[in-house]
Amino acid sequence: MKKLYLTAVLLISLFILSSCAHKDSVPQDTTNTSPNTAVLSVNDFLNDQENTRYTYVGQGNEYASFTTNVDYIKGNRVQLRSNNGGTEIVKVIENSNGELIQLLARGETYFREDFTQSALLKSTEGANKGEVLLKEPIAIGTTWTLPDNRKRTITNIDVSLSNPEGHYKAVEVTTEGNEGKTVDYYGPNVGLIKTVYQSNGIEVSSMLNKIEKNVPFEQTVRFYYPNVNDEKLYYMDKKLSFNTNDITRQIFEKEFKNSPQANLGKVLGPNAKINSLYLNKDNRVYIDLNKEFVSEMNAGSGYEGMILRSLVNTVGGYYGAAKVYLTIEGNPYVSGHIEKKKGEDFSVNINNCVGLK
């Protein structure tokens, strides 16, 4: 039980603290520049490098190794995605008023969606401004208290560290609580270099091992297609690539307009558009399409139902949802064969579906 608790604490700590890295992502020249001879700001540690993947190698726990990708960069906010092989956590980090603040940490998020302006962030407004990761002045003794009453302090600004990427002069930040201590090391123009968690003789650490530029984030997505010759749906697992700030609905729209085989139909016509696509708080996927989705379908009731099932199964499966609320130009779905009332959704149904070889 204690081991499980420590593992959970470690996961939260690692995913939160991997949130910082600067756009240049290069080692410091330790012969010419040192943090204690330059005035630093939290912006020096904010990850705003597009299409970059950071790989950390861990010791002491199977979840200590992880990768971090940059999903979105919007103004003074950055959305990051971390994967340790067991789960994915999405974080939104804001640079504001001399503080680097984690506004959102959403676990088990295997779909890609822009949360930088999400309603989920409203809970951080007012008195609760989220968790402060780093705070100015970047100087020894700067201290603040976290929402869970842990104490976080800048304890050193000139620590020498080395990894395969180079040599660094790092800022040391120590977080202390009832269950243990975490020490993090941040490098200007790099971000998090190393984190060490200690509790009751147990030590778990993660060290930056590789910085890869021009690397898109990849996901495997199952797409469904109607068969023009029978009543079955056929599916194919496709690997999609997402660059930083890519809009997910546009990637899906492009894929829906193609068919992997001649006997399989396309889900969207040439002029059909996905106006919006997201997972709502009611755990339903909301997808709105333009009127050309219906007008270009040119299908009987049976084939129309197969097209709709293909669409619903694909987006529902991607978001891990059982229900999909489909609208046309903001209105309930209506065609010559199917009519939905306001609020009435479609259900994911994978029966009678066949995988393509």
N, C-alpha and C positions, 0 to 999 in steps of 0.2 A: 504494500500500500504506500509505504514511504517512497519506494522507488518510482512508482507511478506519479506521485505528487511532484517529485524532483524533476521528472521528465517533462511534466506539464509546465512547470515554472521555467525550465530551460527553453522549451519551445517558444513560449511567449517572449522571453528575453531575447532570444536569437532573432526572431522575426521582427521585433520592434527595433532592435539595435542595428540591424542590417539596413536600416532605412536611410542612411546618410552616406553620400558620396558625391564629389563635385564633378562638374562637367569635364574638366581636363583629364582626370583619372590617370595621372602620371606621378611617379615617385618624386619626392622632394630632393633637391640637391643639398645634401647635408653639409657640403663644404662651404656653401654660400648663404643658405637661408635656414633659419631656425625659428620655430614658433615663438620663442621668447625674445626675438629681436624684431618681430613684425606684429602689427596690430591686426588681429584676426576677427572675423565676424562669423555668425552662424552660416552665412551664405557660402563660405568656403567649404562647408561640409554638406551642402544640399545636392542631392543627386538630380542633375538636369542634363544628363548625357543621353541622347536618343539612341535606341537600338544597341544598348550595352548590357552585357551579362557579367555579373560578378559571381565568382565561384569561391566558396569557403570550404576548407578541409577541417574536419573536426576530430577531436579525441575525447574519449571518456563516455560517449553516448552515441547510439546508432543514429540519432537525429541531429547530431552536432554539425554535420556537413550539409550545406544547402547552397542553392543558387538564387540570385535576385535579378529580375528583369524590370525594365522601366516600361510600364503600361502607357501612362499619359503624363504630359507636362502641360499644365494649364495655369498661366499666370504665375503666382507665387506658390502653387500647389503641385505636388508630384505624387503620382500613384505608382506604387511598387508592388511586385508580385514575387513572393518567396516560396520556394519548394524544397522540402527536405527529404523527399522520397516517400513521405507518409501523408502529407497534407499540403495544401496551398493556402497561404494567407495573403490577402490584399490589404495594403495600408495606404492611407492618404496622409502626406506630410505637408505642413505649411510653414513657410518662412515668414514670420510676422513679428514686428516690434522687438527685434533682437532675440527671438526665441525660435527654436526649431521644434514644432509641435506635431505630435501624432494625433490627427483628428479622427481617424478611423482605423480599426484593425478588425477585419472580417475573415473569420476562419472558414475552412471548407468551401472556398470559392473557386470552383473549377471552370467557371465561365468568365468571359472577358467582357467587362462593362465599365463605363466611365463613372466612377463614384466621386470625382473631384467636386461636383456641384450637386451631389445627391441629397435627397431629403434626409438620408441617414445621418448627415452631418449636422442637422439642426440641433441634435442633442448636445453638441459641443458649444453651442452659442450661450452667451450669458456667463454665469459664474464658472461653469465647467468648460474649460477651454482645451480639454484633452490632456495628454501626457507630454510634458516638456522633455525633449531628448537632450537638448543642448541649449545653453543660455549664456548671453553676454553679461559682463565682459568675459572673454576667454582668458581667464586668469586663475591662478591657484587660489582656492578659497571660495570661489563663487558656488553658492549652495542654494538648493531649492527642494521643496517637499512635493512628492507625487500624490495623486489622488488617493492611493492606497496607503499613504503615510510613510512610504519608504523615503529615505533621504538620499539625494543625489548631489555629488560635489565634484568640482574639477580639482583633482589632487596633484596633477603634474602637467606641465606644458612642454616638456623637453625630454621625452622618452625615445630612445633609439630602438627601432625595430627593423627586421629584415625579412623578406619573403622572396619567392621567385620573381616577383615583379620589380624588386629593387630595395633600396634602403630608405628609411623614413625617420623623421622626427615627429613624434605623435603627442597629442593631447590625451591625458589620462582622466577618465571620468569614473568615479566609484559610486555605486548604488548599494545602500545597506538597508536591510530589513530584518524582520524576525526570523525568516527562513534561510537567510544566507546573504552573500555578497556577490555583486557582479562588477567586474572591472573591464572597461571598454577603452580601446585605444583608437583615436581618430587622427588621420593625417590630412593636413590641408591639401586640397586638390585631389584627394583620394577618397576620404570618408572613413568608414569603419575598416580598420585593418585587422583588429583582433578583439575578441571578447572572451573573458574567463569567468565562469560561474563557480563559486565555492560554497559548500554547505556541509557541515559535520564531517569533514575529512574527505568529501567527494569533490572532485574538480573536473569540470567539463569546459573545453575550450574550442574556439573556432578561429581559423586564421585565413585571411584573404590569400588565395593561391593563384588566381588568374583573373584578368580583366580582358574581355573580348568585345571589340567594337564591331559595329555593322552586323550584329547578330539579331535577327528577328526572333520573336517569341513564337513557338510552334505548338499547335494543338491538333490532336486527331479527333475529327468530328464525323459522326455517322449521318449520312444523307440518305433519304428515302426517295424512291422514284416510282411512278405508276407505270405499269406495263400495258402497252396498247393492245396486247393479244389475250390477256387473261385478267383475273380479278385480284392478282397478288401484287404486293408491293415488294420492290427489290431495294436492298440497301448496300451502300459501299462506305467504308471508312476512308476518309480523305484527310491528308495532313495539310492544315492551313497555316500560313505564315502571317504574323501580325507585326507590323512595324509600330514604333511608338506613335501614338495619336491616331492610328488607323481606327476607323469606325466599324464596329463589328457587323452591323446590319448591312453595310455596303459590301463587305466580304461575302456574307451569306447570299446577298442578292446576286452577285456575280456567279456564284456556284449554282444557284437555283436555275440560272438561265442556260446551263449546260446539261448534257445528258451523257453518261458514260458508255451507253450502247444505243444502237439504232432503234431497237425495239422498245426502249424505255422513253417515256415522255419527259418533257421539261416541266418543272414546277411553276416557273414564271415565264410569261411571254416577253418579247423583246422590249416593250415599253412599260412593263410592270415595275413598280418601285416599292421598296419597303420604306415607309415614312418614319417608323419608329419600331424599336424592338428592345424589350427590357423585362426583367423579372420584377414583379410588383411585390409589395409587402404582404399581399394575400397568398403568396407562393404560386401565383399564376403568371405565365408568360403573356405579356401584352404585345401584340404585333398589329400594326396598322399599315395597310397597303393602299395604293392609289386605285382609282376606278378601272384602270386598264388591266389590273389583275383579273377582273371578272370579264370585261369586254373582249379580251384576247384569248380567253380560255376556250371558247368554241367547243364545248363538250356536253355530252348527255349527262343525265343525273348520276349514273354509275361512275363514269370517268371523272366527273367533277368531284365526287366524293373521294376518289382515289388521290386526286391532286391535293385536296384539302388534308387528307390523312398524311400524305407525304410531307406537307409543310408542317403540320402540327407535330408529327412524330419527330421531325428533325429538330425544330426549335425547342420543343418540350424536352427531348432527350438531352440536348446541349445544356439547358439550364437545370436539368434534374427535376422538372416539374411534371405533374400528371395532367394539368389543365392548361389550355391556351385560349385566351380571349382574343379573337380575331375580328378586326373592324376594317371598314373601307372608308377612307377619308373621314375617320372619326365616328362613323355610324355603324350600327350592328350589321353583320354580314347578311346581305340579301342578294340572291340571284334568281334566275328563272326556275330553279329547282329547290333551293335551300333558303330558308329564312330564319334568322336568329333574332331573338328579342334582346333588348338592352340588358347587358350583364350575363347573358347566356354564353357559355363557353363550349369549346370542343375538347374532347378527351384524347389523350395519347392512347393509341391502340396498335400494339406491335404484333397482334395475331396475324397469321397467314402472311408473314413477311419472310423473304428469302434473301440470303446473303449472296452477293456476286463474288465469283471466284476470280 
